[in-house]
Amino acid sequence: MAIRNVVAEGDPILYKKCKAVENFDNRLWNIIDDISDTMIHLKCIGLAAPHVGILKRIVTVNIDNNITELINPEIIDSQGSQEGEEGSISCLGQVVTIIRPKIVKIKAQNRFGKNIEIFGEGLKARVLCHEIDQTNGIFFKSKAISANTFRK
């Protein structure tokens, strides 16, 4: 597939709520594959469609070389909390400290439109929340618990 260009911080697309995916066809599959290929190429552990300029509710996560594709994802349950540093491919070298759930349950669809549920704990929960937030127009820096946590 193709490696997509990444949208930089400040681009309005990163602050817009994405549209739900309705057509589960070859075009969608190509977009998912491009997002996954871009994520792997950039060596990041999660990538949402807005990061590559697409306003669709598509998320890919790569934890322990296990790629998870989520279409129209929603967090339906969460437990506990964890504090940790997060960054973004849209603003390399900058991190902020954010509090996220320790465990999440996600409702989504797979690339064929089939309803699925997945669970994430620890790092996977953090990445899922981060990328799902991005599809809701919430850029990670808005959740920072301290303005002094940026670093280059």
CORZINOR-V619196 format. One record per pair of residues at least 4 apart in sequence whose C-alpha atoms are under 7 Angstrom apart, sorted by the first residue. I is the first residue (numbers start at 1). GAP is how many residues later the second one is. D is the distance in whole Angstrom. If there is no record, write none. Layout:
I:GAP:D  I:GAP:D
This chain:
1:32:6  1:33:6  1:36:7  2:32:5  2:35:7  3:31:6  3:34:6  3:35:5  4:30:7  4:34:6  4:48:6  5:47:6  6:45:6  6:46:5  6:84:6  7:4:7  7:44:5  7:45:6  7:46:6  7:83:6  8:82:5  8:83:6  9:81:5  9:82:6  12:4:7  13:37:6  13:40:7  14:36:6  14:37:7  14:120:7  14:123:6  14:125:6  15:122:4  15:123:6  15:124:6  16:120:7  16:121:4  17:118:6  17:119:4  17:120:4  18:37:5  18:38:5  18:39:5  18:117:5  18:118:6  19:36:6  19:37:5  19:38:6  20:36:6  20:37:5  20:52:6  21:35:6  21:36:6  21:50:7  21:51:6  24:4:6  24:87:6  24:88:6  24:89:6  25:4:6  26:4:6  27:4:6  28:4:6  29:4:6  29:82:7  30:4:6  31:4:6  32:4:6  33:4:6  34:4:6  35:4:6  35:12:7  35:14:7  36:4:6  36:24:6  37:4:6  38:4:6  39:4:6  39:5:5  39:6:7  39:7:7  39:8:6  40:4:6  45:16:6  45:17:5  45:18:6  46:14:6  46:15:4  46:16:6  46:81:6  46:85:7  47:4:7  47:12:6  47:13:5  47:14:7  47:84:6  48:10:6  48:11:4  48:12:6  48:83:5  48:86:7  48:87:7  49:4:7  49:5:5  49:6:6  49:7:6  49:8:7  49:9:5  49:10:6  50:4:5  50:5:5  50:85:7  51:39:7  57:14:6  57:15:5  57:16:7  57:78:6  58:12:6  58:13:5  58:14:6  59:10:6  59:11:5  59:12:7  59:72:6  59:73:7  60:7:7  60:8:6  60:9:5  60:10:6  61:6:6  61:7:5  61:8:7  62:4:5  62:5:4  62:6:6  63:4:7  63:61:7  69:41:6  70:38:6  70:39:6  70:40:6  71:37:6  71:38:5  71:39:6  71:40:7  72:36:5  72:37:6  73:33:6  73:34:6  73:35:4  73:59:7  74:32:6  74:33:5  74:34:6  75:29:7  75:30:6  75:31:5  75:32:6  76:29:6  76:30:6  76:31:6  77:27:6  77:28:5  78:23:6  78:25:5  78:26:4  78:27:6  79:22:6  79:23:6  79:24:5  79:25:7  80:21:5  80:22:5  80:23:7  81:18:7  81:19:6  81:20:4  81:21:5  82:17:6  82:18:5  82:19:6  82:20:5  83:14:7  83:15:6  83:16:4  83:17:6  84:13:5  84:14:6  84:15:7  85:10:6  85:11:5  85:12:4  85:13:6  86:9:5  86:10:6  86:11:6  86:12:7  87:7:6  87:8:4  87:9:7  88:4:6  93:58:6  93:59:5  94:56:5  94:57:5  94:58:5  95:54:6  95:55:5  95:56:6  96:45:7  96:48:6  96:53:5  96:54:5  97:47:6  97:48:6  97:49:7  97:52:6  98:45:6  98:46:5  98:47:6  100:26:6  101:24:7  102:19:6  102:20:5  102:23:6  103:17:6  103:18:4  103:19:7  103:22:6  104:15:6  104:16:5  104:17:7  104:21:6  105:12:7  105:13:6  105:14:5  105:15:7  106:11:5  106:12:5  106:13:6  107:9:6  107:10:5  107:11:7  108:7:6  108:8:5  108:9:6  109:4:5  109:5:5  109:6:4  109:7:5  110:4:5  110:5:7  110:6:7  120:4:5  120:5:4  121:4:5  122:4:6  123:4:6  124:4:6  125:4:6  126:4:6  127:4:6  128:4:6  129:4:6  130:4:6  130:10:7  131:4:7  132:4:7  133:4:6  133:5:5  134:4:5  134:5:6
